[in-house]
Amino acid sequence: MCRKLVILFAFALCFTKAFSQESESWSPKDRNWYIEMLFPDWKTKTLVLSYDDGPIEDRKLVELLNKYNLKGTFHLNSGRLSKDGTIAHSEVKSLYKGHEVSSHSYNHLGMNKVPNIDMFYEVGEDRRMLEQLSGQLVRGIAYPFGSHDTNTFGTLKDLGMEYGRTVESSYSFDIPEEFLLWHPTIHKFGNAGYMNNSTEKDQEEFEKFDKLTKEFLEREEVSLYYVWGHSWEYKDKWNLVENFFKKVANHDDIYYTTHIELVDYVKAFRELRISADKTKFYNTSATDVYIRATNYSNVDNPIVKRIKIPAGESVGLD
């Protein structure tokens, strides 16, 4: 009995010593992982195209988008459709097939400091009508005139809105932290032509847009290029619109998506359950998530891994 106790004690002592040495030698530097979201199929860039109001020019715009296999999100005022210069209620479902239909308020009413009763009508009724017309779930809004009030975000969420777009250009390629306060990258040709008659000013706008597009296409960092506008702005600019679509189409590193598809994807990444040492991941969502994990334990020779975390599954780095 004593002999057995001695053996057990010696084993425990050795185990404790080995564990102690391992603990003393291990440091966070040994697990210096940086986790970065990539887009589906490990793409580094994504493009969102966003258009407001539902004018009849959307017919030509959708035709061009389809020609270049691009996706658009169309923010509509259901109370203004089937009137002069706008598309008909009856064509919403067929025209925007393959694209996203989103709210723009029932009557194009500014969202700044409106009472809840107007919010329920302008957003709730617009959503109900657009869902009936399009056959889609409507889950986002573009604020008319860009007008919004952060105090109404709770009401908007209660009405089913998961994102809200302003008209404030960020000139950046960042993904918003708060989707209900989503500033686009740039208004496509927004200050050209219809706001002034200055040819010089128009040229400045076109050059600014082209420069930003070129920068996006050359970037290697994770980037979102968010372009918005109105198809009625393009009456004498359709050649510029098509040239832009040609430039951004068919790139292997770009994820072509709608607003809500991007929202769902980013939420899935943000809701990953990650172990303390960043080596195990559990995907709680119904969306596959793609990440890039970089180990900087050796700064001169970092280890890079691309990982796919399937919906509802757990994945480890080792």
Buried (B, 14 or more C-beta within 10 A) or exposed (E): EEEEEEEEEEEEEEEEEEEEEEEEEEEEEEBBBEBEBBBBEBBBBBBBBBBBBBBBBBEBBBEBBBEBEBBBBBBBBBBBBBEEEBBEBEBBBEBBEEBBBBBBBBBBBBBBEBEEEBBEBBBBBBBBBBBEBBEBEBBBBBBBEBBBBEEBBEBBEBBBBBBBBBBEBBEBBEBBEEBBBBBBBBBBBBBBBEEEEEEEBBEEBBEBBBEBBEEBBEBEEBBBBBBBBBBBBBEEBBEBBBEBBEBBBEBEBBBBBBBBBBBBBBEBBEEBEEEEEBBBBBBEBEBBBBBBBEBEBEEEEEEEEEBBBEEEEEBEBE
